[in-house]
Amino acid sequence: MAARLATVDGVVGVLLGGSRARGEERPDSDWDLGVYYRGAPHLPTLRSMARGLSDSPTEVAGPGGWGPWVDGGAWLTVGDHHVDWILRDVDRVRRVWTQCREGEFEVGIQPGHPLGFWSPSYAGELALGRVLADPTRELTHFQREVAGYPEPLRRSLVASAWEAEFIVANAAKPALCGDVLAVTLAVSRAIGILVQALYAWHRRWCLNEKGSLAVAETLPGTPPGFGPRARTLLGAPGTTPDAMSATVEAAAALVADIRAALALPTASSGPPHSD
């Protein structure tokens, strides 16, 4: 399938991503194929190919069809296998890689990514993936470039953990009002930010929130109990003001422990708290 995709006009190459590329798949894991293109892939050809390969009706979304960061693609059923085509604009990936080397990153809104899409994921996908089809060897050469984790990006992602402290502090007033949505979202995002910081500290690419907490708690230097404490907070934020206030206090303590482990200053110099 990868070889056929690589013949489509506009397609540069195809990369196997996800758990199957890392050797961490379960029997029911999807096959994630990153379809890297330049300009625009020829959608009529992709749609014709999808109809011929999939055992069920399949739509192919063009660039922008699935949101601003996950360009588009298709979900195919081939026998007992689920195969995802995920479009990636290779020139945009390169621009993001340049930003990563300069210590810059973005967190964008993207359907299917509850904690947002962290732009370094583009480089991480390439670094952790397996090139399947690469007629001009552009992907192979690009993959070699991203093999090393940029120190400026590491410093920026670790330092960004100040936001976790800021978010949790801002959740104190909603907790007193019994605002379970505000508290739950704040705690979830704070823990997600801490996970990103822990990955970066160890120069590991964090592609999305799936399975990331389980990995983060095993990394050397992660404070003991981080995983169980995080799961307790995420699993039972409470429904009363007293319970939610206790959750916020426990979240603040967890944030402080992680920031201390990463030798980070307090967030007192961050933006002022808002109501």
N, C-alpha and C positions, 0 to 999 in steps of 0.2 A: 504493500500500500504506500509506503514511504517513497519507494522508487517511482511509482506512478505519480504521486503528488509532485515530486520534484520536476516532472516534465511539463507542468502547467505553466503557462505564460505568467511571468511575474514572480513565481516562486523561486527563492534562492536555495532553500534546503529544508530538511525535515529533521526534527530532534525528538527523541523519546524523552519524556519528562516524567515527573511524579514518582510515586513509590516504585514503579517497575524499573525506572532508570537507576534508582538507588539500591535495588535489591531488597526492598522492604515491603514488597507487595503481599497482599492476601490473595487467596484464590479468586475472590470476587472483585478485585481492584480493576479500575478502568485502565485502558491504554490511552495515555495522553500524548498526542502528537502535536508538537509545536511546528506550525507551518509558517516559516519565515519568508516574507515577501518584500519586494521593493516596488514602490509606486502603488500598485494594486494587483492582487491576483485576479486571474480571469475567472470571474464567478460562474459564467455559464458552463465552463469546463468542470469546475469543482462541483456544481450542482448535478451535472450529468454523471460524474464519477460517483457521487454520493448515492444517487438513485440506483446505480448498478451494483454497489457494494453492500448497501444496508438492507436488512431484512424487513425494515419498516419505513414508512414515509419519513423523509429527512429534509429539514430545511437547512440551507447554508446561509449564515448571516455574513454580510460583507463587512469591511472595515467600519467600525463605529456602531455596528448593529447590536452589539452586546454591551455597549458602554464605552467610556473614554479610555480605559486601560486594558481591558480584555477585548481586543479589537472586534472579534467575531469568530465564526467557526461553525461547527456542526457536531451533533451527537448522533453517532451511528450505532446500530446493533448489528453485529456480524456473527451469526451463530449464537454461541453462548457468551460472546464478548461484547463489552461496551467500549467503543472507541471514540475519543474526543479529538476533534480537530480544533486547535486553538491558533488563531492567526496572530502573528507577531510581525510588526513593521521593523525590519532589521535596521533601518536607518534611525528610527526612534530608539531602539534598544541601544544603539551605539551612542546616541546623544545622552541617554541616561547613564551609560557607563562612564562617559566623560565627566558627568556631574558627580558620580560616585567617587571617582579618583580625586575630585576636588573637595570631597566631604559634603556634598549637597545631596539632598533627597526630598521627595515629596510623598505625602500620604493623601491619596485621592479617593473620592467616592466611587465605588464600583459595585454593581449588583453582584451578589454572591460572596462578597467580602465584608462581613460584619464589622471588622476592625479597620476597614479601609484597605486600599491597595498601596503597599509600600513600594515605591519605585525601584529600590535595589533588587526587588524580586526579579526584574528583567535580567540583570546580570547573574543572579543566583540560579535562575532556570538554566541559563547557558552553561554555567560552571558545573552544575550537578547533573546535567542531562547527558544523553548519549546520542551522538550524531548518527543518523540512519541513512540519510541520503544527502549528498553535498557535491553536486556536479562540478562546481568551480573551486571547492575547498574553502569557500569564504567562511562558512560556519566553523570549520575545523580550526582555521587560523584565529578567528574571533574567540573561540573557546579557550585557546591557549592564552590569549590576552587577559581573560578574566579569571585565570587560575589562581592568582594571588588576591587576597582580600585587601582592599586599599586601607591603609592606616588612617587617612583623613576621614573616610567614611566610618571607620570603627569609632574614632573619637566623637564624631557627630552623633551617631546613634546611641552611644553610651551616655553622652551628655544630655541627650533629649529625654532621659529618664526624669528630669526635673518636672516634666509635664504630669507624670503620674502623681507626684506629691501635690501639685497644683490642682489637679482634677479631684482628688480625694478631699482636699481641704474645702473645695467648693461644694462638695456633696453634704457637708455638715448641716447647712440650713434646710435643704430639701428633706433630709432625714428627719429633722424635727417636725416637718410638716406632713410626714408620712408619705412622701412622694417616692413610691417604690420604683417607678420607671427611671427617674433621674438618678437615684442611688445605684440601681442595678447597672445602668449604662456607664456610670462613672467608675464603678469598681471593675467592671469588665474591661473597659478601655485602659484603666491604670495597669491592670495585670498584663494585658496585651503589650503595653509599652515596656513593662519590665522584662517580659520575655524577649522582646526585640533587643533590648539593651544587653541581656545576658548572652544571647547569640552573638551579638557584635563583639562583646568583650572577648569571646573565644574565637573570633574570626570565622564564624559559621554563618552561612546564608540562611535566613528565615524566609521561606517563600510565602507562607500564609499561616493562619491560626491553627490549621488542622494538625493535631498531634504535637504542636509546638510546646505546650506546657509540659507534657510528659518528657520531652527531650531536655528542656531547660532545667528541670529539677535534678537531672543527672549530671549536669556539667560541673566540673571541678570548681570549687569555690562558691557554688550556690549555697546560701545558708541552709542548714538542716531544717527540714520541715516546710520548705517553701511550697512544694507541691501540695501536700495535705492542707496547708493553711489557705492556699489559693483556691483549692477545690471547695473547701468549706465556705469561703466567702461567696464563690460563684454559685454554689448549690443552694444556699439558704440565706439570702440577704435579709429576710424578715418581712413582716407585713405591718408592724406597728412602729410608731416613732422610736420607742425605746430600743426595739430590736434592730432597726435600721441604723440608729446612732451607734449601737455597739458594733455593727458591721463596719461602719465608716472608721471607727476608732481602730478596729482590728486591721483594716486595710491600710490605715496610716502607719501602723506599726510595721506591717509587712513591707511597705514602700521604704520606710526608714532603714530597715535591715538590709534590703537589697542595695540601696544607695550607699550604705556604709560599706558593704562588701565590695562595691565598685569604686570606693574611695571618692564619692561625689559629694560636693557641697550641698547645703540645703537650697531650696528654691526661693529663698527670701528675696532674691533679686529678679524673680520672674514677674510676669504681668500681675497687676493687682487683682485680688479676688473680686468677683462680681456676684450680685444677687441673682 
